[in-house]
Amino acid sequence: MKILVAVKRAVDYNVKVRVKADYSGVETANVKMSMNPFDEIAVEEAIRLQEAGKVREIVAVSIGVSACQETLRTALAMGADRGILVEENEIELQPLAVAKILKSIVEREQPNLVILGKQSIDDDANQTGQMLAALLSWPQGTFASKVELGDYSVNVTREIDGGLETLTLNLPAVITTDLRLNEPRFVKLPNIMKAKKKVLEILKSTDLGVDITPRLMTLKVQEPPKRQAGIKVDTVAALVDKLHREAQVI
């Protein structure tokens, strides 16, 4: 069985994001970048399934600028067998474009299962997995908190408002990961050195014959308004009066 895992290069979660001076986006120059945390969980889950003897090969895929090779090397150091980078340096890739490219890679690689993070922490779109499943006409299990892989199907437990829901999906299928699925392993130095020798194939988005023209235009990006300072009141009556007056203003 083969698993395809999609990973994205994003601003590190520890970095305080700053908006560009021209409000065209967020500042990425000289900013630490790393693998999207939800995708890291996806890689970890694929490795655990392989360690359980249920998976033969794990293929990590990333789409974007050439620097995404670093992200793929991290996935390879964690335990993925080989990597594929679809290089695109000119066009801003939106979820639909990413889903189309992944569909092309899926048709090329013929995996039994595709695992990716439920969303990326840079845009929080939460669209790519669902779009990919729709384009492939595959069943999907989103927000997975537990995955049980069988020979011809996979059970996906997901958290919903009412508790837990378990879906049985026929393979091939698409799964998106939630935070509670697992805790990614720490990458050790020997594995980082081994990852340098693993195969990393580089493709151009133009070679895939996929239309990745942006459908949306970003007009402006700005920081949320700063939170106003609170005030202290001496009595409950003063608090009620203050709340009453604030409600009238609103």
DAKA-V168291 format. One record per pair of residues at least 12 apart in sequence whose C-alpha atoms are under 10 Angstrom apart, sorted by the first residue. I is the first residue (numbers start at 0). J is the second residue. Records with the same first field share a line. If there is no record, write none. Layout:
I = J + J
This chain:
0 = 49 + 52 + 53 + 54 + 55 + 56 + 57 + 109 + 110 + 111 + 112 + 150
1 = 45 + 49 + 53 + 54 + 55 + 56 + 57 + 58 + 108 + 109 + 110 + 111 + 112 + 113
2 = 42 + 45 + 46 + 48 + 49 + 54 + 55 + 56 + 57 + 58 + 59 + 79 + 105 + 108 + 109 + 110 + 111 + 112 + 113 + 114 + 171
3 = 41 + 42 + 45 + 56 + 57 + 58 + 59 + 60 + 79 + 82 + 101 + 104 + 105 + 108 + 109 + 110 + 111 + 112 + 113 + 114 + 115 + 173
4 = 38 + 39 + 41 + 42 + 43 + 44 + 45 + 57 + 58 + 59 + 60 + 61 + 74 + 79 + 82 + 101 + 110 + 112 + 113 + 114 + 115 + 116 + 174
5 = 38 + 39 + 41 + 42 + 58 + 59 + 60 + 61 + 62 + 71 + 74 + 82 + 83 + 97 + 101 + 113 + 114 + 115 + 116 + 128
6 = 34 + 35 + 36 + 37 + 38 + 39 + 40 + 41 + 42 + 59 + 60 + 61 + 62 + 67 + 70 + 71 + 73 + 74 + 84 + 114 + 115 + 116 + 119
7 = 33 + 34 + 35 + 36 + 37 + 38 + 39 + 60 + 61 + 62 + 63 + 67 + 70 + 71 + 115 + 116 + 118 + 119 + 120
8 = 32 + 33 + 34 + 35 + 36 + 38 + 61 + 62 + 63 + 64 + 66 + 67 + 68 + 69 + 70 + 71 + 119 + 121
9 = 27 + 30 + 31 + 32 + 33 + 34 + 35 + 36 + 67 + 70 + 119 + 120 + 121 + 122
10 = 25 + 26 + 27 + 30 + 31 + 32 + 33 + 34 + 35 + 119 + 120 + 121
11 = 30 + 31 + 32 + 33 + 34 + 35 + 36 + 120 + 121
12 = 31 + 32 + 33 + 34 + 35 + 36 + 120 + 121
13 = 31 + 32
14 = 30 + 31 + 32
15 = 30
16 = 30 + 121 + 222
17 = 30 + 221 + 222
18 = 220 + 221 + 222
19 = 220 + 221
20 = 220 + 221
21 = 219 + 220 + 221
22 = 217 + 218 + 219 + 220 + 221 + 222
23 = 217 + 218 + 219 + 220 + 221
24 = 217 + 218 + 219 + 220 + 221
25 = 121 + 220 + 221 + 222
32 = 66 + 67 + 69 + 70
33 = 67 + 69 + 70 + 73
34 = 67 + 69 + 70 + 71 + 73 + 74 + 119 + 120
35 = 70 + 116 + 118 + 119 + 120 + 121
36 = 116 + 118 + 119 + 120 + 177 + 178 + 183
37 = 115 + 116 + 117 + 118 + 119 + 120 + 175 + 176 + 177 + 178 + 180 + 183
38 = 74 + 114 + 115 + 116 + 117 + 118 + 119 + 175 + 176 + 177 + 183
39 = 70 + 73 + 74 + 77 + 115 + 116 + 176 + 178 + 181 + 182 + 183 + 184
40 = 114 + 115 + 116 + 117 + 175 + 176 + 177 + 178 + 179 + 180 + 181 + 182 + 183 + 184
41 = 74 + 113 + 114 + 115 + 116 + 117 + 143 + 174 + 175 + 176 + 177 + 178 + 180 + 181 + 183
42 = 57 + 58 + 59 + 73 + 74 + 75 + 77 + 78 + 79 + 114 + 115 + 116 + 176 + 183 + 184
43 = 74 + 77 + 78 + 79 + 180 + 181 + 182 + 183 + 184
44 = 114 + 115 + 145 + 146 + 176 + 180 + 181 + 182 + 183
45 = 57 + 58 + 59 + 78 + 79 + 112 + 113 + 114 + 115 + 146
46 = 74 + 77 + 78 + 79 + 80 + 183 + 184
47 = 78 + 181
48 = 146 + 147 + 148
49 = 78 + 79
50 = 78
51 = 148
53 = 148 + 149 + 150
54 = 111 + 112 + 148
55 = 80
56 = 79 + 80 + 81 + 110
57 = 74 + 75 + 78 + 79 + 80 + 81 + 82 + 110 + 112 + 113
58 = 71 + 74 + 75 + 78 + 79 + 80 + 81 + 82 + 83 + 108 + 110 + 113 + 199
59 = 71 + 72 + 73 + 74 + 75 + 78 + 79 + 80 + 81 + 82 + 83 + 84 + 113 + 114 + 115 + 199
60 = 74 + 81 + 82 + 83 + 84 + 85 + 101 + 104 + 115 + 199 + 200 + 201
61 = 74 + 82 + 83 + 84 + 85 + 86 + 97 + 101 + 201
62 = 83 + 84 + 85 + 86 + 87 + 88 + 92 + 96 + 97 + 100 + 101 + 201 + 202 + 203 + 204
63 = 84 + 85 + 86 + 87 + 88 + 89 + 90 + 91 + 92 + 97 + 203 + 204
64 = 84 + 85 + 86 + 87 + 88 + 89 + 90 + 91
65 = 84 + 85 + 86 + 87 + 88 + 201
66 = 84 + 86 + 88
67 = 84 + 85 + 86
68 = 82 + 83 + 84 + 85 + 86 + 199 + 200 + 201
70 = 82 + 84
71 = 83 + 84 + 194 + 199
72 = 191 + 192 + 193 + 194 + 195 + 196 + 197 + 198 + 199
73 = 186 + 190 + 191 + 194 + 195
74 = 186 + 191 + 194
75 = 186 + 190 + 191 + 193 + 194 + 195 + 196 + 197 + 198 + 199
76 = 185 + 186 + 187 + 188 + 189 + 190 + 191 + 192 + 193 + 194 + 195 + 197
77 = 183 + 184 + 185 + 186 + 187 + 190 + 191 + 194
78 = 184 + 186 + 190 + 191 + 193 + 194
79 = 194 + 197
80 = 194 + 197 + 198 + 199
81 = 194 + 196 + 197 + 198 + 199 + 200
82 = 194 + 197 + 198 + 199 + 200 + 201
83 = 104 + 198 + 199 + 200 + 201 + 202
84 = 199 + 200 + 201 + 202 + 203 + 204
85 = 97 + 100 + 101 + 104 + 200 + 201 + 202 + 203 + 204 + 205 + 206 + 207
86 = 201 + 202 + 203 + 204 + 205
87 = 202 + 203 + 204 + 205 + 211
88 = 203 + 204
90 = 211 + 212 + 213
91 = 211 + 212 + 213 + 216
92 = 211 + 212 + 213 + 214
93 = 122 + 124 + 126 + 127 + 211 + 212 + 213 + 214 + 215
94 = 118 + 122 + 124 + 125 + 126 + 127 + 128 + 129 + 130 + 131 + 211 + 213 + 214
95 = 126 + 127 + 128 + 129 + 130 + 131 + 134 + 210 + 211 + 212 + 213 + 214
96 = 127 + 130 + 131 + 209 + 210 + 211 + 212 + 213 + 214
97 = 126 + 127 + 128 + 130 + 131 + 209 + 211
98 = 126 + 127 + 128 + 129 + 130 + 131 + 132 + 133 + 134 + 135 + 211
99 = 127 + 130 + 131 + 134 + 135 + 207 + 208 + 209 + 210 + 211
100 = 131 + 204 + 207 + 208 + 209 + 210 + 211
101 = 113 + 127 + 128 + 131 + 134 + 135
102 = 130 + 131 + 132 + 133 + 134 + 135 + 209
103 = 135 + 207 + 208 + 209
104 = 207
105 = 131 + 135
106 = 135
107 = 207
109 = 171
110 = 170 + 171 + 172
111 = 150 + 151 + 152 + 169 + 170 + 171 + 172 + 173
112 = 137 + 148 + 152 + 153 + 170 + 171 + 172 + 173 + 174
113 = 128 + 131 + 132 + 139 + 170 + 171 + 172 + 173 + 174 + 175
114 = 128 + 139 + 140 + 141 + 143 + 172 + 173 + 174 + 175 + 176
115 = 127 + 128 + 141 + 173 + 174 + 175 + 176 + 177
116 = 128 + 141 + 142 + 143 + 174 + 175 + 176 + 177 + 178
117 = 129 + 141 + 142 + 143 + 174 + 175 + 176 + 177 + 178
118 = 142 + 175 + 176 + 177
125 = 141 + 142 + 175
127 = 175
128 = 140 + 141 + 173 + 174 + 175 + 176
129 = 141 + 173 + 174 + 175
131 = 173
132 = 172 + 173 + 174
133 = 173
135 = 171 + 172 + 173
136 = 171 + 172 + 173
137 = 168 + 169 + 170 + 171 + 172 + 173
138 = 166 + 167 + 168 + 169 + 170 + 171 + 172 + 173 + 174
139 = 155 + 166 + 167 + 168 + 169 + 170 + 171 + 172 + 173 + 174 + 175
140 = 153 + 154 + 155 + 156 + 157 + 165 + 166 + 167 + 168 + 172 + 173 + 174 + 175 + 176
141 = 155 + 156 + 157 + 158 + 166 + 173 + 174 + 175 + 176 + 177
142 = 155 + 156 + 157 + 158 + 159 + 174 + 175 + 176 + 177 + 178 + 179 + 180
143 = 155 + 156 + 157 + 158 + 164 + 165 + 166 + 174 + 175 + 176 + 177 + 178 + 179 + 180
144 = 156 + 157 + 158 + 163 + 164 + 165 + 175 + 176 + 177 + 178 + 179 + 180 + 181
145 = 157 + 158 + 165 + 176 + 177 + 179 + 180 + 181
146 = 165 + 166 + 174 + 176 + 180
147 = 167
148 = 167 + 168 + 170
149 = 169 + 170
150 = 169 + 170
151 = 168 + 169 + 170 + 171
152 = 167 + 168 + 169 + 170 + 171 + 172
153 = 166 + 167 + 168 + 169 + 170 + 171 + 172 + 174
154 = 166 + 167 + 168 + 169
155 = 167 + 168 + 174 + 175 + 176
156 = 180
157 = 175 + 176 + 177 + 179 + 180
158 = 177 + 179
